[in-house]
Amino acid sequence: MMLSPIGRNVFHCCSFFGLQRFDLYCISKKLAWDVALQSLSPVSDKLNIIIELLRVKFNYMQLSLFNRAEVDFMLYCLCTL
C-alpha cells in the first residue's frame, strides 16, 4: 500500500482523521473542516488575545487594569511561548 502515491495518500488521510482504510468513504468536506477548525482553535484564541493587546498597546483600545509594561510583558510571553 505504501509503494504507490495513492496508497500513501489513503494512509495519510486515514491516519489524520483517525479512520481505518476501509472507512475512507466517511471523509467528507464537513469532517475535514471540523478537524481543521478544531486543531486551529487554540491558535486562533491566542491570536485574538495578541490582537487585542496590540490594540491596547497602540491606544486603539483601553485596558485600565494593566500598565504599559505589563501589556508588553504579556505580549512577549504570548509571542515567544
C-alpha positions in Angstrom: 0.0 0.0 0.0 2.8 2.5 0.8 4.5 1.8 -2.6 2.0 3.9 -4.6 1.2 7.6 -4.2 -2.5 6.8 -3.9 -1.8 4.2 -1.2 0.3 6.7 0.8 -2.4 9.4 0.4 -5.0 6.9 1.7 -2.8 6.0 4.6 -2.1 9.7 5.4 -5.8 10.7 5.3 -6.9 7.8 7.4 -4.2 8.4 10.0 -5.0 12.2 10.1 -8.7 11.6 10.5 -8.4 8.6 12.8 -10.1 6.2 10.5 -9.4 2.7 9.2 -8.6 2.5 5.5 -11.9 0.7 4.9 -13.8 3.7 6.3 -12.3 6.1 3.8 -15.7 6.8 2.4 -16.6 8.6 5.6 -14.3 11.5 4.9 -16.3 14.5 3.7 -15.8 18.2 3.4 -17.6 18.7 6.7 -15.3 16.3 8.6 -12.2 17.9 7.1 -13.4 21.4 8.1 -14.3 20.2 11.6 -10.9 18.6 12.1 -9.1 21.7 10.7 -11.0 24.1 12.9 -10.7 22.0 16.0 -6.9 21.9 15.5 -6.7 25.7 14.9 -9.0 26.7 17.8 -6.2 27.2 20.4 -4.1 29.1 17.9 -7.0 31.5 16.9 -7.8 32.2 20.6 -4.2 33.1 21.2 -4.1 35.3 18.1 -7.3 37.2 19.2 -5.7 37.9 22.6 -2.5 39.2 20.9 -4.5 41.4 18.6 -6.4 42.9 21.5 -3.2 43.5 23.5 -1.6 45.2 20.4 -4.7 47.5 20.2 -4.2 48.4 23.8 -0.5 49.0 23.3 -1.1 51.4 20.4 -4.0 53.1 22.1 -6.8 51.8 19.9 -8.4 50.2 22.9 -8.3 50.9 26.7 -7.5 48.4 29.4 -7.1 50.2 32.7 -6.2 47.0 34.7 -2.7 46.8 33.3 0.0 49.4 32.7 2.2 49.5 29.5 5.0 47.4 30.9 2.5 44.6 31.9 0.9 44.7 28.4 4.4 44.4 26.8 5.2 41.5 29.1 2.0 39.7 28.2 2.7 40.2 24.5 6.2 38.9 25.0 5.0 35.8 26.7 2.3 35.1 24.2 4.6 35.6 21.2 7.5 33.6 22.5 6.0 30.6 24.4 
